[in-house]
Amino acid sequence: MDKNTRRGLLSSVDAFGKPKWTPATFDDLASASPEPTPGESGKEAPSGGQQPAGVTASQAEATPEAQLGAAPASAGGVASGYAPASQTAWPPRAPSAMLTEGESAEGLEPLGPEAGSRGAAARKGKDGAWVVIPNVAKARVRWNWRAVAVTAALVSLVALVALAARVVFLYFVTGPDILIPSWSNDTWHRWQIAYLSQQIGFHRGFLRLWDLKGMEYYWGLIHPLLLVGLFAVTRSVDIMILRWVTIVAGVLNVVFFYLVGARFWNKSVGLAAALLAALNPIVIFNDPSGMAEPLSFVFLLAAIYFFPRRSVLSGVLFAVASMARAEAWLFSIGLIAAAMLSREPSHRKIALGLGWGIPILAYMKYLLDRTGNALYPIYWNFLANAAGRWEFRTELTNYQIQARPVLAAVFIICLLAAVWVLWKRPRPYLLYLLGFGTTAFIAGFIGLTHYLKSYEPWFWLTRFFVFPYMFAGLLVAVFALGWLPSKLRAWGRFGVGWLLVIPVLLAMQLTWTPILHDVDVGYTSRTLISGLRDQGEFVGQAYTGGTVLIPEGNPQFTYALGRYSGIDGASLLGQMYGPTFYFEGGDPFEHWDVVGPQMWDWFERDNIILLVMNAGDRRFETMIQEHPERFESVGVVPHSGMLVYRVSTAP
């Protein structure tokens, strides 16, 4: 194969030798009688090394056989191999450019059995010259190791930049003693679910999750399952495991931004999009938080990247994302429905649907068995948040009223953009739909539902908007290094697009001011790891065996006990399991003659020896007033208002 021919074939494949487009297969044309080209009815189609009918001797060099190069005849008289090509322009256009949707194969000439096996066909252009259409899927192309090395180097570069930024922020800007952002209290709750599932739940049933507050299935299965595995491998239950999971997930998101940018546009777009995500202060701020959002987007981006070449894997990744976050379930359904509208072959769409459908059906059966609701995460996220069941405010504040039209405008703009993308369906339309759809969902969920009552002025710094910020950076990269250079022609080759990307990257650094305010002061209450150590050690010294009854709504304290007290997790019991939460006769304190004995039965049944209660808890104050001889005060838990009592269950 001569140099130009090889270059033409390699230009149509990626660094791993895979076609960049879905190649058309013309093997059937090589074995069947093709339809005659217009104006040449009745003439036989060329085969083997014969000159096509209607082509003059002076045009012989322009025939497809000449473009592929004549070769010595094999034993059967059929040409094999490649010889130097003629002066035909290369690279040949891809089949998608030559045979458009709805166009028949009329005018296509096979190049004989041997040429057909090589995966080539030809078509006469408007000027009468023959245009070769190779089947790259059948072309023998060696790996372009140089391209592989370049891709590996760029992936490593963006990963190292993203990792370095997050490690520096975690260990040198904030320090691991403080969980930043200060509002990420849900991180502790996720740790609690994983820890108690490992200590209690998995011993009571297959993949049985456990919590002290009844929210074990609210966020999904994948995150606690991953954490339990890491707890077992590392033999530690340190909260830093959660933070490193989100750091690694954040780095992988940056890597996939490069990969999808390079795949759908070019390496410059991928590099710019990755750098804008890797060095975005708000993204850096949230990635070490220990929350589950970065993990779900890793699976969503990977699913888009692998479709359609690995359709089954893509479907499985969509399903795993659905098990990581409730909203990712909705995103996956929408993206799979959109993928069914693509021009991909039917077998790839079926493979995608099966790859997603089988795991999701198994997951729904799992949820149905455990909770009685096959859509439990979606149902409760809507009922609790969108419908306002968990809202404590009765009226909107002024800043919430002011934020509503802004959020509504973002919702409408992104929704219209998503509809336009779905209508036009450009090549990266699934990625566009994920970006616009996520932004529309977040803006609409916060601004147009009861969840607006929870909105705070610092919400724009939170995890909710991390992916929309990353997607906005991608749009900047696409405009500056994908669309703009094609319009500026010569100027585009000199990197004028970077003159737009770099100022955007520098402008984003201005957001460090409010971020560092949260680091120094905090927008909400914060928990010091050193303070939790003091709490755990204090309770551990008072523990002599039995069950420890603790407040159900304080996962930080659960962490203090699980990490520093030496008390086994199976010995911890949440106060929500008490009779007062399940009493159906009205106010339990008005019927204490009934509820009181039930409380003591509960203490005796579960062997509750140590009580940790919030000051002013009426349930336990009533019990202490009735039987003070059965309670021995131990003291106050450090850095808190919780009281500790030893309990005698014997009357």
N, C-alpha and C positions, 0 to 999 in steps of 0.2 A: 504494500500500500504506500503510495507516494505521500509526501509531506502534506500537500494541500488537502488530499482526500481525508487523511487522518485528522487534520485540524477541523475539517468540516463535520466529521462524525463526533469528535470530542466536544465540539461547541454545543451539541444537543444533549449532552449528558452532564450529570453533576459530578462531584468529586469522588463518588463511590461507583461511578459507571452506570447509574440509574438514569433513565430518561427524565428530562425536565418536563416533558409533556407526555400525555398518553399517546403512544405511537399507534398509527393505523397499520393494520396487518393486511397485506395484499397477497398472501400465499395462495388464497383461493383463486385469485386472478391468474396466477402462474399455472394453475392446473385446469382452468376452465377457459372457454373461448370468450374473449372479451368482446364487448360491443364495439362496432366500428366507430371510428372517430367521424365527426361531421365532415361530409364531403368526400368520404372515402368508403362509402358503402360497397360491400361486395369484395373488398380487398382483404387478404388474409393478414392476420396480426403477425408481427415478427416474433420469432422465437430464437433461443440460443444466441448465436452471434450474427444472425441474419440482419441485413439492413432493413429497417422498417419500410413498409410500402409507402410510396408517395414521397420518399425522401431522396433527393438527388445525390449524386456522388459528391458534389461539393459540400453537401450538408452532412455527409456521413460522419464527420468528426463530431457533429453536434448530437448524434444519436445517443440514447442512454448507454448502449454498450460501450461506445467510445468514451463517454464520460466516466464509466467505471473502469475503463481500460481493457484492451484486448489481452487475452491470456492464452498460453499454449493449451491446445486441446487435450483433454484427458482421454482415457482409453475409450470412453463412450463417445468421443467427439464433442463433448460439452466443455466449454471454457470453465476453468476453475482458477481461483486466486485473483489477484489484482496486479495489473501492470501500470506503468505511469499513465496518469490521466491526461486527457486532452486539455485544451485551453478554455475549458468551460469554467465559468465563475463558480467559486465555492465560498462558503458552505452552501449546500442545497437547503432550500426552505423546508421547514418541518411539515409533516403531513397536515397538521392542524391549520397551517397557512395555505396549503394547496387544496385540500379537500375539506371544504367548510361544511357546517352542519346542514343537512338536507340535500347536499350535492351528491349526485350519483357518481359511479365510477366510470361513466362514459368519457372516453378520451384517454383513459389510462392504459398503458401498454405494459404487459409483463415482460420481463427480460429473460424468459425461458426458465426451465426447471431449476437450473443451477443458480441463476440470478434470483429466482423466487426464494430459494432456500437461504440465500444471503439476505433476503428481506428487502428487495428493491423493486420499484416499479417506476414507470415514467409517464409523463404527460406532456403533450405538445402545447406550448404556450401560444399566445396571440401572434407572436412574430414567427411562428413556425418552428422555433427551436424546441428541442426536447429538454424537459426539466426533470431531473432525477429526484424521486421521493424515497429516501431510505427508510427502512424499518429498523430503527435504532435498537429495538428490543432484541433483534436477531443479529445485530452487528457485533463482531468480536472486537471489543475495545478494551485495551489494557487500562488498569488503574492509572489515573493521572496523579502520581505521587506528589508532584509539586502542588497541585490544587488541594490535595488532602492535607499536606503540611501547612499550607496557608490557612485553610479552614481551622485546623487544630490550633494553630498559633493565635488566631483571632478569638476563637472560643476561650482559650486559656487566658488571653489578655483581659477580655471583658469579665470573666469569672474572677480573676485575681483582683481587678479593680473594685468590683462589687464587694468581694469578701473583705478586702482591706478596709474599705470605707466603713463597713458594718462592725468589724472588729475594733477599729479605732474608736468609733462612737461608743461601743459597749464598754470597753475596758479603760478608755482614757478620757472620754468626755463625760460619761455618767458614772461608770463603775458598776460591778455586778451586785453591789449591796442594795441597790435601788432598782425596783422594777419600773422601767420607763417604757412607754408613757405612763403617767401617773393614774390614768383612768382605766388601765387594763386589768381591772379586778377579775374579769372573766378568765384571765390566764390561770389564776389560782383555782378557780372552779373547774377548769378543764384538767388541771393537775389532780384535783381531788377525785374526779371521776375515774381517771386512769389509775390512780393509786389504790382506791377502794375496789375497783374492778379486779386489779391484780391480787389484792389481799383477801377480798371476800367474794366478789361476784363470780369470777372464773372458777371458784371452788364449789359454786352452787348450781352451775349450769353452763352449757356451751355458749361462749361469748356473752355471758350474762354480765351486763354492765351494772355498776353500783354507784349510788350517790346518797348523800345525806338529805338532799332536798327534792328528790324525785325528778331530776332533770337529766338523768343519765343518757337518755336517747334523744334529747332535744337537739343536739348539734350534729349527731351522726356517729358512725361506727369507726371510720378510718383513723381519725386523730387519736382517740384513746387506745385503739388497737396498736397503732404504731408506737405510742408512748410506753405501753406495757412491754412491748418487745424490747425497746431501748432500756427500760428499767432492768429487764432481765439480763440483757447483754452487758450493760455497764455495772450491774449490781449496785446501782445507786438510784435514788428517787429525787435527786437534786432538781430544783426548778430550772437550773441552767440547761438541762436537757431540752425542755420545751423551747427555750430561747434559741438554742442552737438549731433545733428543727426548723424554726421559722427563718433563721439566718440562711441556712442551706437552701430552703425553699425559695427565699428571696433571690439568692444567687442564681438558682436554676431558672427562675422567671426571667432574669436578665439574659441568661444564655439563650433561652428560647426566643426572646425578643430579637436577638441577633440572628438566630437560625431562620425564623420566619421572615425577617426582613431580607436576609440574603436570598432566601428561596423565592419569595414573591417579587422582589425588586432587584436589589443588587447588594454587594457586600458593604458599600458605603452606607446605604440605608440601614442595613442591619447593625453596623458598627455604631452609627449615630443614635439609633433607637436604643441600643443597649447602654451606651454611655449616658444618655439622658435619663434612663431608668436607674442605672447604677449609682449616679451621683446626684439624684434628686434628694434633697434633705428630708422631705416628708417621708419618702420611701425608706431612707436610711433610718429615720426616727422610729418607724413602725415595724420594720423587719425583725428586730430583736425582741419584740414584745411577747412572743410565745403564743400568739393567737393562731387560728387555723386558716385564715383567709389566704395567706401566701401558698399554703399547701394545696388548696383546692384549685387555684389558678395554675399551678404547675401542671396538674393533670389536664386541665382544659386546654392550655397552650400546647401541651404535648399531643393531645388528641387531634387538634387542628393541624399540627405539623405533620403527623403521620398519615393523615387522610389525603389522598385515597390509596397511597401505595401500600399501606398496612391497615386495611379497613377494619379487620377484626380487632387488632390492637387499639386502634383509635376508638372503637366502640367500647372496649373494656375500660379505657382511660376516662371516657365520658362517664361511665358507670361509677368508677372509683371516685371521681370528682363529686358525683351526686351523693356519695356516702360520706364525704368530708364536710360539706356545707349544704344546708337546705336550699339556699338560693342557687347553688351550682346545679341542683337537680332541675330546677326550672330552666337554667341556661342550657343544660345538656339537651333537654327536650326540644327547645327552640332550635339549637344548632343542628341536631340530627334531622329535624323536620326540614330545615333549610338545605341540608346536604342532600336530601332526597330530591330536591329540585335541580341538582347539578346535572351536568352533561356527562357525568361518569357512567360507565357501564352498569347495568342493573345488578350484576353479581357483586360489585363492590358496594353498592348501596345495601344490598341484602346482608352482606357480611358485616357492614357497619351496624345495621339494625340488630342483628343477632349478637354481635359483640357487646352491645349495650343492653339489649332486652333480657338476655338470660341472667346476667348478674343482678340486674335491677329487679327482676321477678323474684329471684332468690332473696334479695334484700327486703323486698316488700313482705314476703312470707315470714322472714325473720322478725320484722317489725310487728306484723300482725300477731305472731305468737307471743311476743314479749309485751306488747302494749295494747293489743286489740285494735290498732289502727295502722293500716298498711302505709299510710301517708303521714305518719306521726310528726316528723320534723317540719314538714310543710304546713300541716294543720295548725300546730301549736305556734309556729312562727307567725302565721297570719292572725290566729286568735289572740295571742298574747301581745303582739306588737302592733300589727296593722289595725286590728279592731280595738286596740286600746285597753285590753283586759288587765294589763299589768301597769297601766299608767297611774301615777299618784297625783298628778296635777289635774285640776278640774277645768282650768281656763288657760288659754294661750298667753304667753308673755309678749311684751312689745317686740323684742328681738325675734321671737318666733313668728309673729305676724309679718314682720319685715322680711324674713327669710323665705316665706312661702312663695311669693311671686317669682323670686329668683330661682328657686328650686323647680317651680312649675315651668318656667321658661326653659331651663336646661332639659327637663323631661320632654317637653314638646319638640325641641330642636333635635335631640338625640333620637327620639322616636321617629321623626320624619326622615332623619338621615338613615336609620336602620331600614325603613320601608323603601327608600330609594335604592339602597344597596341590595336589598332582596329583589327588587325589580330588575336592576341592571345586572346583578350577579357578576361583578368583575372577578378576576382570578382569586384574589385574597378575600373574597366576600365573607367567608366564615370568620376570619379574624376581625373584619370590620363590624360584623354583627355582634361578636363578643364584646368589643369595645363600646360601641354605641348602645347595645342592649344593657350592658352592665351599668353604664352611666345613667341611662334612662331609668332603670330599675331602682338604683340607689336614690336618685333625685326624687322620683315619684313616691317611693316608699317613705322617705323622710318628709317630703313636703306636702303630700296629698293624702296622707292617712293620719290616724291618731298618734302615730309615732312622732309627729311634729311636736307634741307636748314634751318629748324628751330631748328635743334639739337644744344644743348649747352653742354659744358663739365660737367655741374652739373646735367644733365638729369638723371644720375643713382641714384640720391637722390629723384627723383620726384615720383608722384603718379603712373606713368606709370608702374613702376617695382615693386610696393608694393606686388601685388598678386604673381608674379613670385618668389619674395624672400620668401614669406610665403610657397609657394609650394616647394621650395628648402628645407626649414626646414622640411616639411613633408617627403620628400625623405630621408633626414638624419635620421629622427626618424624611418622610415620603415626599413632602412638598419641596424641601430644600435640595434633596439629593436624588430624588426620583423624577419628579415632574419638572422642576425648575431648570435643571441642566438641559433637558430636551428642548426647552424653549429658548434658552440663551445660546445654544449651539456651541461655538468655540469657547465662549467664556465658561461654559459648564465644565469643560475638561480641565480647567485650572482651579477647580475646587471652590467656585463661588458659593456653592451651597453651604459649605462649612462656615462661610462668613455670616450665615444666618443661624446655623446650629450653635456655634460657640457663644454668641451673645445671649441666646435663650438659656444655655447651660449656666452662664454666669449670672443671669437675672434670677434663676431659681435659687441661688445661694442666699438671696435676701431673706428667704423664709427661715434661715437659721435663727433670726432674732426671736420670733415667738416660740420656736422649738427650745431654745436655751432657757427661755422663761419657764417653761414647764420643767426643764431639768433642774433649775435653781430653786424655784418656788413651788411649782406644781399647780395645775388647774383643779385637781381634786386631791383627796387624801392619798397619801402614799405610805407604803409599808417598807420598813428597813429589814433586810435579812438578819442583821445583827439583833434587832428587837425580837424577831421570831425565835432566834436561838435562845434568848433569855426566857421566853415564855415556855418553850418546849422543855428546857432543863428544869424549870421550876415545877411544872406538873409532873415530870418524870421522877423527881425526888419524892413527891407526895404519893406516887402510885405504889400500891402494894399487891396488886392483882385484881382480877375481876374485870368488869366493864366500866369504861369511862363514858359518861353521858355529856355531850358537848353541844353547843349551839349549832343548829343546822345551816345557818346563813353566814358562817365565817370560815371560808375555805383557807384563808391565810393561817388561822389558828390550827386547822387540820394539818396544814403543812408543817407548822411548828412541832406538833406532836409526832407526825410521821417521820420527820427528818431528825429531830433533836432530842426527843423524850426517851427513846428506847422502848416505847410502848408499841406493841404489835398492832397493825392496822385492823386486824379482825376484832380487837377489843374496843374499838371506837363505835359509838352509837349516837345518831343524831336525835335531837329532841323532837323533831317533826313526827317521829314514829310513836309519840305518846298518845294516850287516849283523848286528850283535849282536841286534837286535830280531827278526830273521827267521830266525835260526839254529835249525834243528830237530834238531840232533844232541846236545842236552843243554846243559850249561854251556859257553858259548862260550870261557871262559878255560881250561877243561880241554882245549880243542881249538884253542888259539891258533895252532897251526901251520897250521890251515885258515882260521880267522877273520882272523888278522893280515894275510895277503896280500889278503883280500877288503876289509879296511878301507882299505889303500893303493890298491887298485883304485878304491874309492869316492872317495877324495880326488882321484885323478887324473882320473877320469871327470867329476866335477862341478867340477873346478878350484878346490878349496878352498885358499885362500891365507891366510885368517885364521881362527884357531880361538879361540873363547871357551868355556871349559870351567869347570865347577864344580870347586873344589878337592877332590881326592880321587877324582875320576872315574877308575875303574880302567881303562877302555878306553883313554883317551888317555894316562894315566900309563904304561901298558905300551908304547904306541907311542913315547913320548918316551924311555923307558929303552932301547928297542931301537935307535933312531936319533936320538940327541940332536943330531946334526949337522943334521938337517932341521927343527929347531924353534928359533926365536929368540924369547926371552921379551920381551914388550912391557911388561908390568906387570900391576897388579891394577885391575880396574874399580872406580871410586869407589863408596863406600857399598855394597859387596858383597864376596863372597869369590871372585868369578869371576876367572880368570886368562886373559890374552890372549897368544897366540903367533902369530908369522908362520910359515907352513909352506912348505917347499920340496917340491914334488911330484916333482921330478927325483931319481932315486936317487943 
